[in-house]
Every structure is written in C-alpha cells, then in structure tokens.
C-alpha cells in the first residue's frame, strides 16, 4: 500500500510503498478515506521532533471505514483517537504517552490497523474531510477551552493566532458554549472570517498597541499556542484571576516575564496538551450535539502530498489541510 513516511532523503517525507498492516486480536483494519495534517507532521519533516524513527508512517488524524475486526465495527465509518497510552490519570498523560504517527505508524496511508478502543463512530453531520480534521485539533481545543479554560456563558475569551486547525475549533467550541469570543491574527482577512464564524471581534497583533484596545474588554480566558514575547501583553489584557491556557510555544520563550503583573493580578498560566481518552469521547459528543464542522482550508490528493505540506509550512492557510487518501 502507499503511505507517507519519514526518510533520510534530501526531502524527508516520501510517498512510498510499505507493507499492508494486519488486524490482530482486538484490532481493526481501517481503510483510510481522508487524513489531515498537523503541525507535528511538519516538525517531523524538519527534524524538530523528538525520537524520530525513520520509516515511520506519519499522520495522527483520519476518517475511514473498518474492513476487518470485531463484527460490531465491520463496515462502520470511524474516526481514530490519536492518543497512545494516555494512562489512568485524567489530569496528565503518562510517561509512556505518545501520539499516533511517531513513533507508531500513523494515518497518512491507505490502511492503518489500530486497537478497537481507539475508534469512535464518525459524526454523521460531517463529510470525510471534516471528520478527518477533527481528532487531534478537536481534542486539543476542547481541553484548552472547555476543560482547562472553563469557557462558558458570559465569559470573555481570547483565541490567539486564529487561522490554524486548533484555533478554528477553539473559536467554534467557545461560541457554542456561550462565551464572548475574540481572536488575534496578523491578517485582517482572517479576523473577518472568524467574525463570520461567530467571533465578537478581533485584534491585529502586528499593531504595536493592540493590547490597549483588548484591555478595555478584559478576558477571563486566553488560549494561546505561540508563547514568546506576547506573553506580557496577555498579562495586560487578562482579567484579575483570569486564566492563560498554553498549548504550544511556536514563537519560543519570552525574553522576560512580568512576574509582578502575574502575581498581582492573581492570574493563572496553565499548560495543556491534547487530552485524555474520556475527553476525546466528550469532545465528539459536544461536536455532535452542537453540529460543529471543522473549517477546511484545502483538500489535496495523496499524490500531491508535497504541495499540501508546503502549504502548511507557508502558514497562510485558514483551517485544516486534508489529504484525500482513498475513495
């Protein structure tokens, strides 16, 4: 079968022929119909991810049809929980935790075999591409906004860096939860699109004093994946006792942190990752109940995988980039 693997070639990601997986006891063989890209796939491509295993099939997200396995799953349309060994503590992942697609073979392939407890029925209101875009980004956004951020009715929420897959779902989750949701972006067009999705407004972080306007509103919750020197601006706009939820650090460490403002405001800086298996199930129920649809930037055929990865690398997409794998 065909799969996208990580290699030691000049272009590390290659569409190659690999052995067909088989379904063992308690496992299901899934024919992948669509699979979405995530930032970690690009990091692996650039050699910036820990524990890279050459020859590994990339990808954490997929929608597909079960072709072999326990009878109750045969022929069912499913999505895959990308968690591997989260563990028993719902608050934090275990020391053995990893994510599908490195070091275990992932979803950017025509077939994948996974334990049946990794499967959940595809939300019926989603098409294949939307369903493939949901798992990793949806779980990350749900934990950050609803579980850690406690976003809800009447809360003012700021989602930073609007445009990516996680932030798009974070906007939809918080709007559906009844929060007053605002965004930041360096692109006015993206801010406009977020307002069309239900956001109350937005701020251009490229403007030097954007935080002054934001401070007038004041935010109970700020959800961020960038980190860097904007951290001190977040401390200027978060309400006393508010929460800053961090699920990434794409711009690196802040050069300095205004610790005085942090402790005097009684604000909390809270780390967040993807989420537990129970939160994955809760997230899918929320998506079903609220009829949330992940935003799709563009769908590429499998043969055009490099074009898809390069679009992701350029970072000008709005929503998820998806590969169509099989019909």
LOLOMAR-536258 format. One record per residue (C-alpha): residue number from 1; residue in three letters; chain; x, y, z. Coordinates in nm, 3 decimals. Layout:
<r n="NUM" res="ala" chain="A" east="X" north="Y" up="Z"/>
...
//
This chain:
<r n="1" res="unk" chain="A" east="0.000" north="0.000" up="0.000"/>
<r n="2" res="unk" chain="A" east="0.103" north="0.364" up="-0.035"/>
<r n="3" res="unk" chain="A" east="0.199" north="0.572" up="0.266"/>
<r n="4" res="unk" chain="A" east="0.382" north="0.892" up="0.352"/>
<r n="5" res="unk" chain="A" east="0.693" north="0.807" up="0.555"/>
<r n="6" res="unk" chain="A" east="0.982" north="0.997" up="0.708"/>
<r n="7" res="unk" chain="A" east="1.319" north="0.918" up="0.550"/>
<r n="8" res="unk" chain="A" east="1.679" north="1.037" up="0.549"/>
<r n="9" res="unk" chain="A" east="1.649" north="1.167" up="0.193"/>
<r n="10" res="unk" chain="A" east="1.707" north="1.532" up="0.099"/>
<r n="11" res="unk" chain="A" east="1.326" north="1.571" up="0.107"/>
<r n="12" res="unk" chain="A" east="1.247" north="1.376" up="0.425"/>
<r n="13" res="unk" chain="A" east="0.882" north="1.296" up="0.354"/>
<r n="14" res="unk" chain="A" east="0.824" north="1.047" up="0.074"/>
<r n="15" res="unk" chain="A" east="0.522" north="0.869" up="-0.072"/>
<r n="16" res="unk" chain="A" east="0.640" north="0.508" up="-0.066"/>
<r n="17" res="unk" chain="A" east="0.516" north="0.151" up="-0.088"/>
<r n="18" res="unk" chain="A" east="0.501" north="-0.015" up="0.255"/>
<r n="19" res="unk" chain="A" east="0.368" north="-0.345" up="0.384"/>
<r n="20" res="unk" chain="A" east="-0.003" north="-0.376" up="0.435"/>
<r n="21" res="unk" chain="A" east="-0.091" north="-0.382" up="0.807"/>
<r n="22" res="unk" chain="A" east="-0.295" north="-0.668" up="0.952"/>
<r n="23" res="unk" chain="A" east="-0.555" north="-0.664" up="1.227"/>
<r n="24" res="unk" chain="A" east="-0.454" north="-0.865" up="1.531"/>
<r n="25" res="unk" chain="A" east="-0.674" north="-0.974" up="1.819"/>
<r n="26" res="unk" chain="A" east="-0.884" north="-0.680" up="1.936"/>
<r n="27" res="unk" chain="A" east="-0.770" north="-0.463" up="1.646"/>
<r n="28" res="unk" chain="A" east="-0.943" north="-0.317" up="1.342"/>
<r n="29" res="unk" chain="A" east="-0.808" north="-0.266" up="0.992"/>
<r n="30" res="unk" chain="A" east="-0.928" north="0.073" up="0.872"/>
<r n="31" res="unk" chain="A" east="-0.931" north="0.181" up="0.508"/>
<r n="32" res="unk" chain="A" east="-0.835" north="0.548" up="0.533"/>
<r n="33" res="unk" chain="A" east="-1.054" north="0.779" up="0.325"/>
<r n="34" res="unk" chain="A" east="-0.911" north="1.114" up="0.437"/>
<r n="35" res="unk" chain="A" east="-0.632" north="1.227" up="0.669"/>
<r n="36" res="unk" chain="A" east="-0.541" north="1.572" up="0.798"/>
<r n="37" res="unk" chain="A" east="-0.203" north="1.736" up="0.852"/>
<r n="38" res="unk" chain="A" east="-0.093" north="1.875" up="1.186"/>
<r n="39" res="unk" chain="A" east="0.194" north="2.096" up="1.293"/>
<r n="40" res="unk" chain="A" east="0.378" north="1.796" up="1.438"/>
<r n="41" res="unk" chain="A" east="0.394" north="1.641" up="1.088"/>
<r n="42" res="unk" chain="A" east="0.580" north="1.946" up="0.961"/>
<r n="43" res="unk" chain="A" east="0.806" north="1.947" up="1.267"/>
<r n="44" res="unk" chain="A" east="0.895" north="1.584" up="1.197"/>
<r n="45" res="unk" chain="A" east="0.966" north="1.677" up="0.835"/>
<r n="46" res="unk" chain="A" east="1.206" north="1.946" up="0.959"/>
<r n="47" res="unk" chain="A" east="1.375" north="1.712" up="1.209"/>
<r n="48" res="unk" chain="A" east="1.247" north="1.918" up="1.502"/>
<r n="49" res="unk" chain="A" east="1.052" north="1.642" up="1.679"/>
<r n="50" res="unk" chain="A" east="1.199" north="1.416" up="1.950"/>
<r n="51" res="unk" chain="A" east="1.256" north="1.045" up="1.887"/>
<r n="52" res="unk" chain="A" east="1.214" north="1.043" up="1.510"/>
<r n="53" res="unk" chain="A" east="1.200" north="0.689" up="1.373"/>
<r n="54" res="unk" chain="A" east="1.289" north="0.673" up="1.004"/>
<r n="55" res="unk" chain="A" east="1.047" north="0.466" up="0.801"/>
<r n="56" res="unk" chain="A" east="0.755" north="0.559" up="1.027"/>
<r n="57" res="unk" chain="A" east="0.424" north="0.643" up="0.858"/>
<r n="58" res="unk" chain="A" east="0.325" north="0.999" up="0.952"/>
<r n="59" res="unk" chain="A" east="-0.017" north="1.132" up="1.044"/>
<r n="60" res="unk" chain="A" east="-0.240" north="1.147" up="1.352"/>
<r n="61" res="unk" chain="A" east="-0.586" north="1.219" up="1.209"/>
<r n="62" res="unk" chain="A" east="-0.808" north="1.005" up="0.989"/>
<r n="63" res="unk" chain="A" east="-1.156" north="0.915" up="0.881"/>
<r n="64" res="unk" chain="A" east="-1.212" north="0.574" up="0.731"/>
<r n="65" res="unk" chain="A" east="-1.412" north="0.252" up="0.705"/>
<r n="66" res="unk" chain="A" east="-1.341" north="-0.063" up="0.907"/>
<r n="67" res="unk" chain="A" east="-1.270" north="-0.356" up="0.676"/>
<r n="68" res="unk" chain="A" east="-1.155" north="-0.617" up="0.930"/>
<r n="69" res="unk" chain="A" east="-1.200" north="-0.662" up="1.301"/>
<r n="70" res="unk" chain="A" east="-1.467" north="-0.737" up="1.562"/>
<r n="71" res="unk" chain="A" east="-1.808" north="-0.777" up="1.399"/>
<r n="72" res="unk" chain="A" east="-1.963" north="-0.472" up="1.563"/>
<r n="73" res="unk" chain="A" east="-1.717" north="-0.248" up="1.374"/>
<r n="74" res="unk" chain="A" east="-1.719" north="-0.409" up="1.029"/>
<r n="75" res="unk" chain="A" east="-1.826" north="-0.163" up="0.762"/>
<r n="76" res="unk" chain="A" east="-1.859" north="0.126" up="1.008"/>
<r n="77" res="unk" chain="A" east="-1.734" north="0.477" up="0.928"/>
<r n="78" res="unk" chain="A" east="-1.499" north="0.584" up="1.205"/>
<r n="79" res="unk" chain="A" east="-1.251" north="0.839" up="1.327"/>
<r n="80" res="unk" chain="A" east="-0.944" north="0.746" up="1.531"/>
<r n="81" res="unk" chain="A" east="-0.841" north="0.868" up="1.876"/>
<r n="82" res="unk" chain="A" east="-0.474" north="0.961" up="1.820"/>
<r n="83" res="unk" chain="A" east="-0.374" north="0.914" up="2.185"/>
<r n="84" res="unk" chain="A" east="-0.135" north="0.627" up="2.262"/>
<r n="85" res="unk" chain="A" east="-0.101" north="0.528" up="2.628"/>
<r n="86" res="unk" chain="A" east="-0.251" north="0.838" up="2.790"/>
<r n="87" res="unk" chain="A" east="-0.271" north="0.647" up="3.118"/>
<r n="88" res="unk" chain="A" east="-0.511" north="0.637" up="3.414"/>
<r n="89" res="unk" chain="A" east="-0.472" north="0.994" up="3.541"/>
<r n="90" res="unk" chain="A" east="-0.723" north="1.221" up="3.364"/>
<r n="91" res="unk" chain="A" east="-0.522" north="1.528" up="3.461"/>
<r n="92" res="unk" chain="A" east="-0.190" north="1.440" up="3.296"/>
<r n="93" res="unk" chain="A" east="-0.052" north="1.198" up="3.038"/>
<r n="94" res="unk" chain="A" east="0.162" north="0.901" up="3.144"/>
<r n="95" res="unk" chain="A" east="0.539" north="0.873" up="3.095"/>
<r n="96" res="unk" chain="A" east="0.468" north="0.626" up="2.811"/>
<r n="97" res="unk" chain="A" east="0.240" north="0.865" up="2.624"/>
<r n="98" res="unk" chain="A" east="0.282" north="0.933" up="2.254"/>
<r n="99" res="unk" chain="A" east="0.069" north="1.038" up="1.959"/>
<r n="100" res="unk" chain="A" east="-0.021" north="0.827" up="1.658"/>
<r n="101" res="unk" chain="A" east="0.221" north="0.895" up="1.371"/>
<r n="102" res="unk" chain="A" east="0.551" north="0.889" up="1.564"/>
<r n="103" res="unk" chain="A" east="0.688" north="0.653" up="1.684"/>
<r n="104" res="unk" chain="A" east="0.390" north="0.430" up="1.592"/>
<r n="105" res="unk" chain="A" east="0.277" north="0.423" up="1.230"/>
<r n="106" res="unk" chain="A" east="0.012" north="0.681" up="1.159"/>
<r n="107" res="unk" chain="A" east="-0.275" north="0.772" up="0.932"/>
<r n="108" res="unk" chain="A" east="-0.114" north="0.910" up="0.612"/>
<r n="109" res="unk" chain="A" east="-0.158" north="0.573" up="0.445"/>
<r n="110" res="unk" chain="A" east="-0.418" north="0.378" up="0.257"/>
<r n="111" res="unk" chain="A" east="-0.472" north="0.148" up="0.557"/>
<r n="112" res="unk" chain="A" east="-0.399" north="0.151" up="0.929"/>
<r n="113" res="unk" chain="A" east="-0.452" north="-0.111" up="1.199"/>
<r n="114" res="unk" chain="A" east="-0.544" north="0.016" up="1.547"/>
<r n="115" res="unk" chain="A" east="-0.693" north="-0.130" up="1.866"/>
<r n="116" res="unk" chain="A" east="-1.071" north="-0.118" up="1.852"/>
<r n="117" res="unk" chain="A" east="-1.082" north="0.103" up="2.164"/>
<r n="118" res="unk" chain="A" east="-0.919" north="0.379" up="1.954"/>
<r n="119" res="unk" chain="A" east="-1.224" north="0.400" up="1.730"/>
<r n="120" res="unk" chain="A" east="-1.535" north="0.612" up="1.758"/>
<r n="121" res="unk" chain="A" east="-1.821" north="0.644" up="1.511"/>
<r n="122" res="unk" chain="A" east="-1.783" north="0.927" up="1.261"/>
<r n="123" res="unk" chain="A" east="-2.019" north="1.215" up="1.339"/>
<r n="124" res="unk" chain="A" east="-2.295" north="1.180" up="1.083"/>
<r n="125" res="unk" chain="A" east="-2.318" north="1.552" up="1.002"/>
<r n="126" res="unk" chain="A" east="-1.951" north="1.562" up="0.889"/>
<r n="127" res="unk" chain="A" east="-1.815" north="1.466" up="0.549"/>
<r n="128" res="unk" chain="A" east="-1.498" north="1.258" up="0.527"/>
<r n="129" res="unk" chain="A" east="-1.264" north="1.557" up="0.510"/>
<r n="130" res="unk" chain="A" east="-1.426" north="1.736" up="0.804"/>
<r n="131" res="unk" chain="A" east="-1.423" north="1.418" up="1.012"/>
<r n="132" res="unk" chain="A" east="-1.053" north="1.362" up="0.934"/>
<r n="133" res="unk" chain="A" east="-0.979" north="1.717" up="1.052"/>
<r n="134" res="unk" chain="A" east="-1.137" north="1.667" up="1.393"/>
<r n="135" res="unk" chain="A" east="-0.942" north="1.431" up="1.624"/>
<r n="136" res="unk" chain="A" east="-0.611" north="1.591" up="1.725"/>
<r n="137" res="unk" chain="A" east="-0.713" north="1.955" up="1.680"/>
<r n="138" res="unk" chain="A" east="-1.054" north="1.896" up="1.832"/>
<r n="139" res="unk" chain="A" east="-0.918" north="1.726" up="2.142"/>
<r n="140" res="unk" chain="A" east="-0.650" north="1.993" up="2.190"/>
<r n="141" res="unk" chain="A" east="-0.900" north="2.277" up="2.150"/>
<r n="142" res="unk" chain="A" east="-1.164" north="2.114" up="2.372"/>
<r n="143" res="unk" chain="A" east="-0.927" north="2.053" up="2.662"/>
<r n="144" res="unk" chain="A" east="-0.777" north="2.403" up="2.639"/>
<r n="145" res="unk" chain="A" east="-1.104" north="2.595" up="2.613"/>
<r n="146" res="unk" chain="A" east="-1.374" north="2.393" up="2.789"/>
<r n="147" res="unk" chain="A" east="-1.186" north="2.175" up="3.038"/>
<r n="148" res="unk" chain="A" east="-0.889" north="2.395" up="3.134"/>
<r n="149" res="unk" chain="A" east="-1.023" north="2.737" up="3.040"/>
<r n="150" res="unk" chain="A" east="-1.375" north="2.677" up="3.175"/>
<r n="151" res="unk" chain="A" east="-1.514" north="2.886" up="2.888"/>
<r n="152" res="unk" chain="A" east="-1.887" north="2.926" up="2.922"/>
<r n="153" res="unk" chain="A" east="-2.182" north="3.167" up="2.912"/>
<r n="154" res="unk" chain="A" east="-2.084" north="3.530" up="2.960"/>
<r n="155" res="unk" chain="A" east="-1.708" north="3.462" up="2.973"/>
<r n="156" res="unk" chain="A" east="-1.480" north="3.678" up="2.761"/>
<r n="157" res="unk" chain="A" east="-1.241" north="3.451" up="2.572"/>
<r n="158" res="unk" chain="A" east="-0.944" north="3.543" up="2.353"/>
<r n="159" res="unk" chain="A" east="-0.818" north="3.287" up="2.100"/>
<r n="160" res="unk" chain="A" east="-0.478" north="3.391" up="1.968"/>
<r n="161" res="unk" chain="A" east="-0.330" north="3.319" up="1.626"/>
<r n="162" res="unk" chain="A" east="-0.663" north="3.248" up="1.458"/>
<r n="163" res="unk" chain="A" east="-0.620" north="3.056" up="1.134"/>
<r n="164" res="unk" chain="A" east="-0.489" north="2.714" up="1.230"/>
<r n="165" res="unk" chain="A" east="-0.689" north="2.399" up="1.287"/>
<r n="166" res="unk" chain="A" east="-0.688" north="2.411" up="1.668"/>
<r n="167" res="unk" chain="A" east="-0.778" north="2.780" up="1.691"/>
<r n="168" res="unk" chain="A" east="-1.063" north="2.738" up="1.442"/>
<r n="169" res="unk" chain="A" east="-1.220" north="2.470" up="1.659"/>
<r n="170" res="unk" chain="A" east="-1.144" north="2.667" up="1.976"/>
<r n="171" res="unk" chain="A" east="-1.347" north="2.954" up="1.832"/>
<r n="172" res="unk" chain="A" east="-1.639" north="2.727" up="1.748"/>
<r n="173" res="unk" chain="A" east="-1.629" north="2.548" up="2.085"/>
<r n="174" res="unk" chain="A" east="-1.629" north="2.869" up="2.289"/>
<r n="175" res="unk" chain="A" east="-1.901" north="3.033" up="2.078"/>
<r n="176" res="unk" chain="A" east="-2.114" north="2.718" up="2.113"/>
<r n="177" res="unk" chain="A" east="-2.051" north="2.726" up="2.491"/>
<r n="178" res="unk" chain="A" east="-2.196" north="3.078" up="2.507"/>
<r n="179" res="unk" chain="A" east="-1.873" north="3.272" up="2.554"/>
<r n="180" res="unk" chain="A" east="-1.795" north="3.614" up="2.405"/>
<r n="181" res="unk" chain="A" east="-1.511" north="3.507" up="2.179"/>
<r n="182" res="unk" chain="A" east="-1.244" north="3.734" up="2.033"/>
<r n="183" res="unk" chain="A" east="-0.937" north="3.648" up="1.826"/>
<r n="184" res="unk" chain="A" east="-0.595" north="3.779" up="1.735"/>
<r n="185" res="unk" chain="A" east="-0.430" north="3.745" up="1.395"/>
<r n="186" res="unk" chain="A" east="-0.174" north="3.928" up="1.186"/>
<r n="187" res="unk" chain="A" east="-0.412" north="3.905" up="0.888"/>
<r n="188" res="unk" chain="A" east="-0.723" north="4.128" up="0.885"/>
<r n="189" res="unk" chain="A" east="-0.893" north="3.892" up="0.637"/>
<r n="190" res="unk" chain="A" east="-0.860" north="3.604" up="0.884"/>
<r n="191" res="unk" chain="A" east="-1.009" north="3.819" up="1.159"/>
<r n="192" res="unk" chain="A" east="-1.302" north="3.892" up="0.929"/>
<r n="193" res="unk" chain="A" east="-1.354" north="3.522" up="0.861"/>
<r n="194" res="unk" chain="A" east="-1.351" north="3.450" up="1.235"/>
<r n="195" res="unk" chain="A" east="-1.620" north="3.712" up="1.291"/>
<r n="196" res="unk" chain="A" east="-1.829" north="3.539" up="1.023"/>
<r n="197" res="unk" chain="A" east="-1.786" north="3.219" up="1.226"/>
<r n="198" res="unk" chain="A" east="-1.934" north="3.385" up="1.534"/>
<r n="199" res="unk" chain="A" east="-1.642" north="3.568" up="1.698"/>
<r n="200" res="unk" chain="A" east="-1.737" north="3.902" up="1.852"/>
<r n="201" res="unk" chain="A" east="-1.426" north="4.080" up="1.724"/>
<r n="202" res="unk" chain="A" east="-1.052" north="4.062" up="1.676"/>
<r n="203" res="unk" chain="A" east="-0.718" north="4.237" up="1.714"/>
<r n="204" res="unk" chain="A" east="-0.421" north="4.259" up="1.479"/>
<r n="205" res="unk" chain="A" east="-0.122" north="4.154" up="1.689"/>
<r n="206" res="unk" chain="A" east="0.112" north="4.320" up="1.438"/>
<r n="207" res="unk" chain="A" east="-0.014" north="4.656" up="1.561"/>
<r n="208" res="unk" chain="A" east="0.215" north="4.768" up="1.841"/>
<r n="209" res="unk" chain="A" east="-0.060" north="4.871" up="2.084"/>
<r n="210" res="unk" chain="A" east="-0.324" north="4.608" up="2.001"/>
<r n="211" res="unk" chain="A" east="-0.341" north="4.507" up="2.365"/>
<r n="212" res="unk" chain="A" east="-0.468" north="4.851" up="2.476"/>
<r n="213" res="unk" chain="A" east="-0.795" north="4.801" up="2.291"/>
<r n="214" res="unk" chain="A" east="-0.816" north="4.443" up="2.415"/>
<r n="215" res="unk" chain="A" east="-0.757" north="4.553" up="2.776"/>
<r n="216" res="unk" chain="A" east="-1.074" north="4.763" up="2.763"/>
<r n="217" res="unk" chain="A" east="-1.271" north="4.440" up="2.719"/>
<r n="218" res="unk" chain="A" east="-1.068" north="4.225" up="2.959"/>
<r n="219" res="unk" chain="A" east="-1.055" north="3.849" up="2.925"/>
<r n="220" res="unk" chain="A" east="-1.146" north="3.570" up="3.161"/>
<r n="221" res="unk" chain="A" east="-0.967" north="3.318" up="2.941"/>
<r n="222" res="unk" chain="A" east="-0.683" north="3.349" up="2.688"/>
<r n="223" res="unk" chain="A" east="-0.596" north="3.042" up="2.480"/>
<r n="224" res="unk" chain="A" east="-0.253" north="3.056" up="2.312"/>
<r n="225" res="unk" chain="A" east="-0.010" north="2.833" up="2.125"/>
<r n="226" res="unk" chain="A" east="0.259" north="3.088" up="2.042"/>
<r n="227" res="unk" chain="A" east="0.417" north="3.197" up="2.368"/>
<r n="228" res="unk" chain="A" east="0.713" north="3.426" up="2.309"/>
<r n="229" res="unk" chain="A" east="0.713" north="3.794" up="2.391"/>
<r n="230" res="unk" chain="A" east="0.337" north="3.831" up="2.356"/>
<r n="231" res="unk" chain="A" east="0.305" north="3.671" up="2.699"/>
<r n="232" res="unk" chain="A" east="0.341" north="4.005" up="2.874"/>
<r n="233" res="unk" chain="A" east="0.070" north="4.154" up="2.653"/>
<r n="234" res="unk" chain="A" east="-0.161" north="3.871" up="2.758"/>
<r n="235" res="unk" chain="A" east="-0.097" north="3.963" up="3.121"/>
<r n="236" res="unk" chain="A" east="-0.211" north="4.317" up="3.036"/>
<r n="237" res="unk" chain="A" east="-0.546" north="4.204" up="2.896"/>
<r n="238" res="unk" chain="A" east="-0.638" north="3.911" up="3.122"/>
<r n="239" res="unk" chain="A" east="-0.885" north="3.994" up="3.399"/>
<r n="240" res="unk" chain="A" east="-0.779" north="3.966" up="3.764"/>
<r n="241" res="unk" chain="A" east="-0.794" north="3.597" up="3.848"/>
<r n="242" res="unk" chain="A" east="-0.817" north="3.504" up="3.480"/>
<r n="243" res="unk" chain="A" east="-0.663" north="3.207" up="3.303"/>
<r n="244" res="unk" chain="A" east="-0.400" north="3.192" up="3.030"/>
<r n="245" res="unk" chain="A" east="-0.402" north="2.846" up="2.871"/>
<r n="246" res="unk" chain="A" east="-0.085" north="2.748" up="2.684"/>
<r n="247" res="unk" chain="A" east="-0.089" north="2.454" up="2.443"/>
<r n="248" res="unk" chain="A" east="0.223" north="2.539" up="2.239"/>
<r n="249" res="unk" chain="A" east="0.524" north="2.767" up="2.201"/>
<r n="250" res="unk" chain="A" east="0.569" north="2.826" up="1.829"/>
<r n="251" res="unk" chain="A" east="0.748" north="3.159" up="1.884"/>
<r n="252" res="unk" chain="A" east="0.969" north="3.027" up="2.163"/>
<r n="253" res="unk" chain="A" east="1.031" north="3.153" up="2.514"/>
<r n="254" res="unk" chain="A" east="0.952" north="3.508" up="2.629"/>
<r n="255" res="unk" chain="A" east="1.267" north="3.714" up="2.676"/>
<r n="256" res="unk" chain="A" east="1.135" north="3.813" up="3.016"/>
<r n="257" res="unk" chain="A" east="0.812" north="3.762" up="3.205"/>
<r n="258" res="unk" chain="A" east="0.638" north="4.038" up="3.402"/>
<r n="259" res="unk" chain="A" east="0.618" north="3.832" up="3.718"/>
<r n="260" res="unk" chain="A" east="0.496" north="4.128" up="3.923"/>
<r n="261" res="unk" chain="A" east="0.194" north="4.174" up="3.697"/>
<r n="262" res="unk" chain="A" east="0.135" north="3.796" up="3.706"/>
<r n="263" res="unk" chain="A" east="0.116" north="3.759" up="4.083"/>
<r n="264" res="unk" chain="A" east="-0.053" north="4.093" up="4.148"/>
<r n="265" res="unk" chain="A" east="-0.335" north="4.009" up="3.904"/>
<r n="266" res="unk" chain="A" east="-0.381" north="3.664" up="4.060"/>
<r n="267" res="unk" chain="A" east="-0.380" north="3.530" up="3.703"/>
<r n="268" res="unk" chain="A" east="-0.307" north="3.165" up="3.626"/>
<r n="269" res="unk" chain="A" east="-0.084" north="3.032" up="3.348"/>
<r n="270" res="unk" chain="A" east="-0.199" north="2.677" up="3.277"/>
<r n="271" res="unk" chain="A" east="-0.036" north="2.421" up="3.050"/>
<r n="272" res="unk" chain="A" east="-0.246" north="2.197" up="2.830"/>
<r n="273" res="unk" chain="A" east="-0.183" north="1.919" up="2.579"/>
<r n="274" res="unk" chain="A" east="-0.421" north="1.709" up="2.373"/>
<r n="275" res="unk" chain="A" east="-0.640" north="1.544" up="2.634"/>
<r n="276" res="unk" chain="A" east="-0.747" north="1.216" up="2.790"/>
<r n="277" res="unk" chain="A" east="-0.941" north="0.939" up="2.621"/>
<r n="278" res="unk" chain="A" east="-1.255" north="1.032" up="2.814"/>
<r n="279" res="unk" chain="A" east="-1.215" north="1.393" up="2.698"/>
<r n="280" res="unk" chain="A" east="-1.191" north="1.269" up="2.341"/>
<r n="281" res="unk" chain="A" east="-1.529" north="1.099" up="2.377"/>
<r n="282" res="unk" chain="A" east="-1.670" north="1.409" up="2.547"/>
<r n="283" res="unk" chain="A" east="-1.537" north="1.629" up="2.265"/>
<r n="284" res="unk" chain="A" east="-1.702" north="1.414" up="1.997"/>
<r n="285" res="unk" chain="A" east="-2.034" north="1.427" up="2.186"/>
<r n="286" res="unk" chain="A" east="-2.005" north="1.806" up="2.201"/>
<r n="287" res="unk" chain="A" east="-1.934" north="1.822" up="1.827"/>
<r n="288" res="unk" chain="A" east="-2.236" north="1.602" up="1.760"/>
<r n="289" res="unk" chain="A" east="-2.467" north="1.797" up="1.991"/>
<r n="290" res="unk" chain="A" east="-2.361" north="2.138" up="1.859"/>
<r n="291" res="unk" chain="A" east="-2.325" north="2.023" up="1.496"/>
<r n="292" res="unk" chain="A" east="-1.977" north="2.176" up="1.479"/>
<r n="293" res="unk" chain="A" east="-1.793" north="2.144" up="1.148"/>
<r n="294" res="unk" chain="A" east="-1.412" north="2.183" up="1.132"/>
<r n="295" res="unk" chain="A" east="-1.301" north="2.451" up="0.889"/>
<r n="296" res="unk" chain="A" east="-1.122" north="2.304" up="0.585"/>
<r n="297" res="unk" chain="A" east="-0.861" north="2.515" up="0.412"/>
<r n="298" res="unk" chain="A" east="-0.795" north="2.286" up="0.116"/>
<r n="299" res="unk" chain="A" east="-0.813" north="1.918" up="0.020"/>
<r n="300" res="unk" chain="A" east="-0.523" north="1.761" up="-0.175"/>
<r n="301" res="unk" chain="A" east="-0.500" north="1.427" up="-0.349"/>
<r n="302" res="unk" chain="A" east="-0.244" north="1.189" up="-0.197"/>
<r n="303" res="unk" chain="A" east="-0.014" north="1.227" up="-0.498"/>
<r n="304" res="unk" chain="A" east="0.006" north="1.600" up="-0.423"/>
<r n="305" res="unk" chain="A" east="0.125" north="1.550" up="-0.066"/>
<r n="306" res="unk" chain="A" east="0.429" north="1.778" up="-0.106"/>
<r n="307" res="unk" chain="A" east="0.207" north="2.063" up="-0.218"/>
<r n="308" res="unk" chain="A" east="-0.007" north="2.005" up="0.091"/>
<r n="309" res="unk" chain="A" east="0.293" north="2.004" up="0.325"/>
<r n="310" res="unk" chain="A" east="0.437" north="2.315" up="0.164"/>
<r n="311" res="unk" chain="A" east="0.109" north="2.498" up="0.207"/>
<r n="312" res="unk" chain="A" east="0.118" north="2.406" up="0.574"/>
<r n="313" res="unk" chain="A" east="0.478" north="2.525" up="0.601"/>
<r n="314" res="unk" chain="A" east="0.387" north="2.863" up="0.447"/>
<r n="315" res="unk" chain="A" east="0.145" north="2.917" up="0.738"/>
<r n="316" res="unk" chain="A" east="-0.103" north="3.123" up="0.540"/>
<r n="317" res="unk" chain="A" east="-0.382" north="2.864" up="0.548"/>
<r n="318" res="unk" chain="A" east="-0.716" north="2.912" up="0.723"/>
<r n="319" res="unk" chain="A" east="-0.837" north="2.589" up="0.881"/>
<r n="320" res="unk" chain="A" east="-0.720" north="2.233" up="0.826"/>
<r n="321" res="unk" chain="A" east="-0.527" north="2.094" up="0.531"/>
<r n="322" res="unk" chain="A" east="-0.653" north="1.748" up="0.436"/>
<r n="323" res="unk" chain="A" east="-0.533" north="1.469" up="0.210"/>
<r n="324" res="unk" chain="A" east="-0.784" north="1.256" up="0.021"/>
<r n="325" res="unk" chain="A" east="-0.644" north="0.904" up="0.055"/>
<r n="326" res="unk" chain="A" east="-0.893" north="0.654" up="-0.097"/>
<r n="327" res="unk" chain="A" east="-1.241" north="0.666" up="-0.244"/>
//
